[in-house]
Amino acid sequence: MSADKNEELKKIMLVEDDADIRTVATMALEMVGGMQVHAFGSGEEAIAAVAGLAPQLIMLDVMMPGMNGPEVLVRIRERVETADIPVVFMTAKVQPEEVERLRTLGVLDVIAKPFDPMTLPDTIKGLWANRPRV
């Protein structure tokens, strides 16, 4: 799935149950970062859409009602066509042990909420540029 290692990040799937955070992150990534964002309010919606959207990167809230972020990650990894999409978790639970536990699930990184909307696009682009190539 990963193409040219210098491929520009253009298409992101954002999965966040909080409508305000979803709006702020989408606006920051689109208006400041110049990326196209497909935002979803639940893990179930994201799983239903991910293969058809083929995002380059998924930003995934950890704590959501219904299906949480780690559960969504497992479901995405189970499908051949989505298994290699890089994922970044977003969470308000930023205790070092929790962040380390989340990183062991095979994500690029864990972003703390609340985040600075003005620096979010550069943070995401930096993670994209330094991602392991599959």
C-alpha positions in Angstrom: 0.0 0.0 0.0 2.8 2.4 0.9 4.0 4.0 -2.3 6.9 6.4 -2.7 8.6 7.2 0.6 8.4 10.9 -0.2 4.7 10.7 -1.0 2.9 13.8 0.3 0.2 13.2 2.9 -3.1 14.3 1.4 -5.9 12.1 2.6 -6.7 11.5 6.3 -9.5 9.6 8.1 -10.3 11.2 11.4 -12.4 9.1 13.9 -13.5 11.2 16.9 -16.8 11.0 18.8 -16.6 14.6 20.1 -18.1 16.8 17.4 -16.2 19.9 18.6 -12.8 18.2 18.5 -13.7 16.6 15.2 -14.5 20.0 13.7 -11.4 21.7 15.1 -9.1 18.9 13.9 -10.7 18.8 10.5 -10.4 22.6 10.0 -6.8 22.6 11.2 -5.8 19.8 8.9 -7.6 21.1 5.9 -7.1 24.9 6.2 -3.6 25.0 7.8 -2.3 21.6 6.5 -3.9 21.5 3.1 -5.1 17.9 3.6 -8.4 16.3 2.7 -10.1 14.9 5.9 -12.9 12.4 6.0 -14.3 12.6 9.6 -16.4 10.0 11.4 -18.1 10.1 14.7 -17.8 6.4 15.6 -15.6 3.4 15.0 -18.4 1.5 13.4 -18.8 4.3 10.7 -15.1 4.4 10.1 -14.8 0.6 9.7 -17.6 0.6 7.2 -16.0 3.4 5.1 -12.2 2.8 5.4 -11.7 0.4 2.5 -13.6 2.6 0.1 -11.9 5.8 1.2 -8.4 4.3 1.2 -6.9 7.0 3.5 -3.2 7.4 3.7 -3.4 7.9 7.5 -6.0 7.3 10.2 -6.3 9.5 13.3 -8.2 7.5 15.9 -9.7 8.6 19.2 -8.9 6.1 22.0 -12.0 6.5 24.1 -15.3 6.3 22.2 -18.7 4.8 23.1 -19.5 1.5 21.4 -16.2 0.5 19.8 -13.0 2.1 21.3 -9.9 3.1 19.3 -7.9 0.0 20.1 -10.9 -2.2 19.0 -11.2 -0.2 15.7 -7.5 -0.6 15.1 -7.8 -4.4 15.5 -10.6 -4.4 12.9 -8.7 -2.3 10.5 -5.6 -4.5 10.8 -7.7 -7.6 10.1 -8.5 -6.5 6.5 -5.8 -7.0 3.9 -6.7 -3.8 2.1 -6.5 -1.6 5.2 -3.9 -3.5 7.3 -0.9 -1.3 6.4 -2.6 2.1 6.8 -0.6 4.1 9.5 -2.6 5.0 12.6 -2.2 7.8 15.1 -4.1 7.6 18.4 -5.5 10.7 20.1 -6.3 10.6 23.8 -6.8 12.7 26.9 -5.3 9.9 29.0 -1.6 10.9 28.7 -0.1 9.1 31.6 3.2 7.6 30.4 2.2 4.0 31.1 -1.0 4.5 29.1 0.8 6.2 26.2 3.4 3.4 26.1 0.7 0.7 26.2 -1.0 2.4 23.2 2.2 2.7 21.3 2.8 -1.1 21.7 -0.4 -1.6 19.6 1.6 -0.6 16.5 0.6 3.0 15.9 2.9 5.8 14.7 2.4 7.8 17.9 -0.1 9.0 20.5 -1.2 12.7 20.4 -2.5 14.3 23.6 -5.8 16.0 23.7 -6.4 18.9 23.9 -3.9 19.6 21.0 -2.9 22.9 19.4 -4.9 23.2 16.2 -2.2 25.4 14.6 0.6 22.8 15.2 -1.5 19.7 14.6 -0.9 19.6 10.8 2.9 19.8 11.2 2.8 17.2 13.9 0.9 14.8 11.6 3.1 15.6 8.6 6.2 14.9 10.8 4.8 11.5 11.8 4.0 10.8 8.2 7.5 11.7 7.0 9.1 9.5 9.6 6.8 6.6 9.4 8.2 3.1 8.9 7.9 2.0 5.3 6.0 -1.3 4.8 
